[in-house]
Structure formats: C-alpha cells, structure tokens
Amino acid sequence: MKHNILTIGILSAIFGTACTEKIDIELNEGENNRLVVEGYFSSDTMQHSVRLTRSTSYFYNQPAPAELGAIVTISDSEGNLFVLTDDDNDGIYLTDSSAFGVPGRTYTLNIKLKNGDEYEAKDEMLPTKHLDTARYEYVDEVYGVKMEEHFYEIYTTFEERPGVPDSYLLLYYFNDSCYNATFKNEILYARDGASVDGGGIFDDVLTIMIEEDSIPKNPTVRLDLYTISEPYCDFLIELGSETINNNSIMQGPPANMSTNIINKSGGVNGLGYFSARSRSTFTFKIDNRED
C-alpha cells in the first residue's frame, strides 16, 4: 500500500433506546448559540466566499439563521488585505473576483460582529502539488467478484515533498459538475505515509471508483487536487467520524469538533473551519466502452 488513504462515503445507522428520561436543555441560547463559519481562501483568482450563520438545535427545521452586519476581512502574512461584503444580505460575504492567495503565506480571517465580538482564524497555504497525470480503467469486478454495475477507476499521479506531512483534498467534476462537493457524496482526502515520504512520483495516490450509470456519457473529467494543512485534514477526519462514519452501536458519544475560529473577545469559540489551500488541476476525457 503506497499511502494511507481515507475515503468518506454515505453511511446510515438506526439507533434504538431502551429507556428515556426527559432533560430540558437550552440548545440555542447563551454559549450554545455559536457562530458557524464556512469558507476558504485559495490560490485561484476568483470571488472567494465566507458564510456566517448561527448554530441551531437538532430539531430546528429551517435554514440556519444568517449572521448579518459583520465586518469580514482576510489578510496575509505579507500585509495584503481583502475586504469581504455581504451585498445580498444573506450571510455570505464575498471578496472581489480578482482575489487570490500565494502558496507559502499564512492567511487570517477576521470577523467583527454587530454585538462587538471579534473572531480570528488562521491557516497556512502550502505549496501546490502538481498533478502530473490521471488515467482511468474500466472495471466490472471487485476482488474477483463480477458486478452487475460497471465502474471507472480513476488514478492520479503527483509528486510530494520530503520530510513534510502532506495532506490532500481531491474534488472531481464531470462536465463541470462537481461530483463530491459535500459529505452527501464522497469526499476524498489523504495524508501521506512515512514509507513514501519524499520518494518522488507516485501512482495511485488517490483513487476514485465511479459507477458508470451515475455520470454523464463520454464526460470531460476535471480533477482538482488541493494541498491542505494538517489541522484542516484533522478537521475533515473528525467531521467524517462524527457524521457519516458514525454508524456503529459501539461508537462513542459525539465529541466536540476541532475549530480554528477563535473568539478574541474572550467568549466561546466559533464552529467550523477557515482553510487556505493551493490547487492543481488536470482534465481528460472518458470514452465509454460499448457493450
């Protein structure tokens, strides 16, 4: 095995209870009402977004309330500043379309709410790992077992740095439609293993297995490889463990998720994660095999 690979898929579980006791908990008041931050800054020249909402109770059956009227900026370690605005008044704060990050710099998200609370999040934008090649194979069996469905296995090749615990996030598109945008589908990430650290070019570092009927016919495929920080990779692993992968009756109780959303005003920290990431992309075409 060349890399330690973690793949998040869709899992479900049914839980029963033997006995219950009524406990009144204020799920969305005081310290339980938390700022939630979703956003990243990348090496792409684009309009970057940061979404601000408030946490809600498990039984809240409406969209999370947007956090409006905040002052939001992103700065880098070289003193550059990007101002984000919420022109649509929906809690989604946007840079202008010319914003981009530079690998090797640290990016800081600053948020000041209407009530005066201030939050800060930092993440380093690591050097880009360039996708050298990508290839696919047509398969109709798994571990020697013939399958009714037909699949494409897609393999990537890129070079990783020696002596550095690299982490990656891979998004894949078919005809410009992202197949794994959220945990509702598969989100693929990995951290390199010590046995391959700095060894050069590696094939099959990240492998995707796609059912043929789930994608367009003869699609154009785009792979976006993001180099991400180790703390953000830890966050993704925790997110998978506490949500999609939590399917066992032997699983422990939910744990507090890590976050880099720090409350500078001394109150409770926010939820979510602000990440910085650099991107390499590779595009190719799949030609369906005729039956």
N, C-alpha and C positions, 0 to 999 in steps of 0.2 A: 504493500500500500504506500502510495507516494505522499499523500497529505492526509492530515486529519480533516475530514470533511463533515460538516454539519448541514443537513438539509431539513427545512421546515415544511411540512405538508399539512393537509387538513385531517384532523383527528377529532373524534367526538366521544363523549362519555355520558353515561347515565348514572346518576348518584341517587341513592335512597337514604332515608333517615329512619332510625329505629324509634327515636323519641325526640320531641322538640320542647323547647322552653322559650317563651316569649321574652325578648330582650329589646328594650327601646334604645335605639342608637340614633343620634342626630347625624345622618350620613352626609349632609351637605351644609353644615354650619360650622362656624369657627375654624379650627385648624383642619377640619375635614373638607372645607371648601378650598381647593387648591388651584393655583394657576397651572394650566397644562400648555406646554409649548411643543409645537411640531414644526421643524424646519431644518434646513441645511444650507451651507454655502459651498459652492463647487468651483472647479477650475473652468467650467463652461461660461461663455459670455451669454447671459440670459437674465431674465427677470426672476430673481430668487424670491421665495416667499417664506414667511414665518406666521404660523397660525396660532392664535391665542384664544383659549377657551377656559371655562371653569369646570372643575370636576363635578360630577353628579352622582346621585345614589344609583344603586344597581337597578332599582325599579323605575328610574326616570326614563320615560318612553318618548322623549323628544330629543332633538339635536342638542348637543351640549351648548350652553349659553356662551356666546362670543364675548371676549374681553375687549371692550371698545375704549377708545380715547387714550390709548397708551402711546408713549414716545418710544420708538424702537430704532436702534441703530446697530450696525455691525462694523467693527473696526479690526484692523490687522496689526501685527507687531511692527510694521513699518510706519504706522501713523496714518494710514488711509482710512477714511470714514465713509460709510454707506448709510444713507438715511432711508428708512422704510416708511411707507404711508399706507393708510387703510382708506383708499378713496371710495370704496364701495360700502364702507361702514358695516363690514361683515366679520371683522376679527382676523382677516387675512392681510398681513402687512407686506408690501412689495417694494423691492428695490426698483431702480430703473433698468431698462433692458440691456444696458451696457456694462452691468456689474459682473466681475469675475474675480476668482481667487488665484493666488500664486502658490504652488506647492513649496513647502519649506517654511511657510509663515503660520503663525497662530492667529485664529480668528475668535473675536469676542463679541458675543451678543449682549447688548444692554437693553433692558426694558424698565421703563418707569410708568407705573400705573396711575390712574386718576387719583387714587387714595394716597399716593406718595410712596408706596412700596417700590423698591428697586430690586431687580433681579439681574444676575450675570451668568453667562455660560461661556466656557472656552473649549476649543478643540483645535488640534493641530492638523493642518492639511499636509499629508505626507506625499512624498514623490510618486509620480504616476508610474504604474506598471503597464507597459505597453503590450497589448495583445498582439502576439506575433502571427498566429494562425488560429483558425477554427475549422473544424471539419465535422461531418455527420455520417452516421451509419444507419442503415435501415435494418431493423430487427423485428422478429416476430416470435422470439422465445426468450425466456428469462431463466438463467441457471438450468438450461437444458429442457425447460418445460415450454411446450408450444402454447402460445397465447392466441385468443380469438382476436384481440386488438393488435394493430401494427404500430410500432413506435419508431421515433427517430432518437438516436442517442447523439448528442452534440458535445464535442470535446473542445476544450480551449488549451492554448499553449502561450505561456508568457514567462518572463524571467523575473526572479525575485532576488532581493538584496541579501548579502551575507551578514550574519550577526545581528539581525533585526527581526523581532517577532511580528511578521507582516500579517495583516488581516485584509480580507477582500469581501466585497459585496458585488453580486452579479445580477443585473437586470437584463431580461431578454424580450425582444419585440418581434412581432410578426406583422409585416406590412404596416409598420409604425404604430401598432397597438401593443402596449406593454402587457405581457402575459402574467407577470408576477409583481404587480405594483404594490400589493398589500399581503398581509398574512392570510387573506382569504384564499389566495392561491399558494404557490410555492415561492418562498424567498430563499435564495441560495447564498450562503456565505461560508467562509472557511478561514482557518488560521493555519499557517504552515507548520509542518512537523520538523523537529530537530534533525531528522535523518536526511532532509533535503535542503536544509538551510544554506542558501548561497551556492548551491551546486550548479547553477546555470539554467538552461532552458528545460522546462518540464512539460510533458504532455499529460493530458487527462487531469489537470489540476482541479478543475471544476467541471463536473459532468452533469448534463441535463438529459432527462428522459421524458419525451413529449409524445403523447398519444396522437397518432396521425389524424384522427377524426376531430380533434379538439382545436386544430389550427387551420388557417386557410390553405387552399390548394396551391401548390407551387409558390410558397411565400418567399418574400425577401426577409431575411433574418438579420437583426442587429443585436449584437451583444455589447452591453455597457459594463465594463469592469471598473469598479470604484475601489481605490485604495483607501481604507478607513483606519481610524485609530483603534488601538487595542481596547480602550474603555468603551468605545461605541460598539465594538464587536461583542464585548461582555454584555452590554445592554440588550443587543439583539438576541443573544443566547438566553438571557433571563426572560425576555419578552416571550420567546417561544415556549420556554419551560412553564411560565405562569399562565399561558393562554392555550395555544393549540396543542402543545405536547402534554398538557396536564390531563391525562386520560386514564389514570390508574387509580384503583381504590386504595392502593398502598402509597399514593402520592401524599407528601406532606402538605400542611396548610399553606395557603398563599403567603408569599413573602413580600416585603417591601422592595419595589423595583429601584435599581440604581438610577441616578439622575445627575446631570451637571447643571441643573437650573437652581442656582444658589440665591437665596433671599439675602441681599446685602443689608436689609433693614432690620435683621435680627429675627424675623418671623420664620414660619415653616417654609422649607424649600418647595419649589415647584415640582411638577411631574413632567415626564417626557425627556427629550434629549435634543440638543442642538449639535449637529455634527458638521465637520468640514471634510471634504473629500475631493480627490482628483480622479479624473476619468480618462479611460482609454476605450476606444470603440472599434468594432470590427463588423463588417457587413458581408453577407454572402447570400446565395440563392439556394433553395432546396427544390429539386426536381422530383416530384412524386414518382414512385415506381409504379408502373402499370401492372395491375393484377392479371 
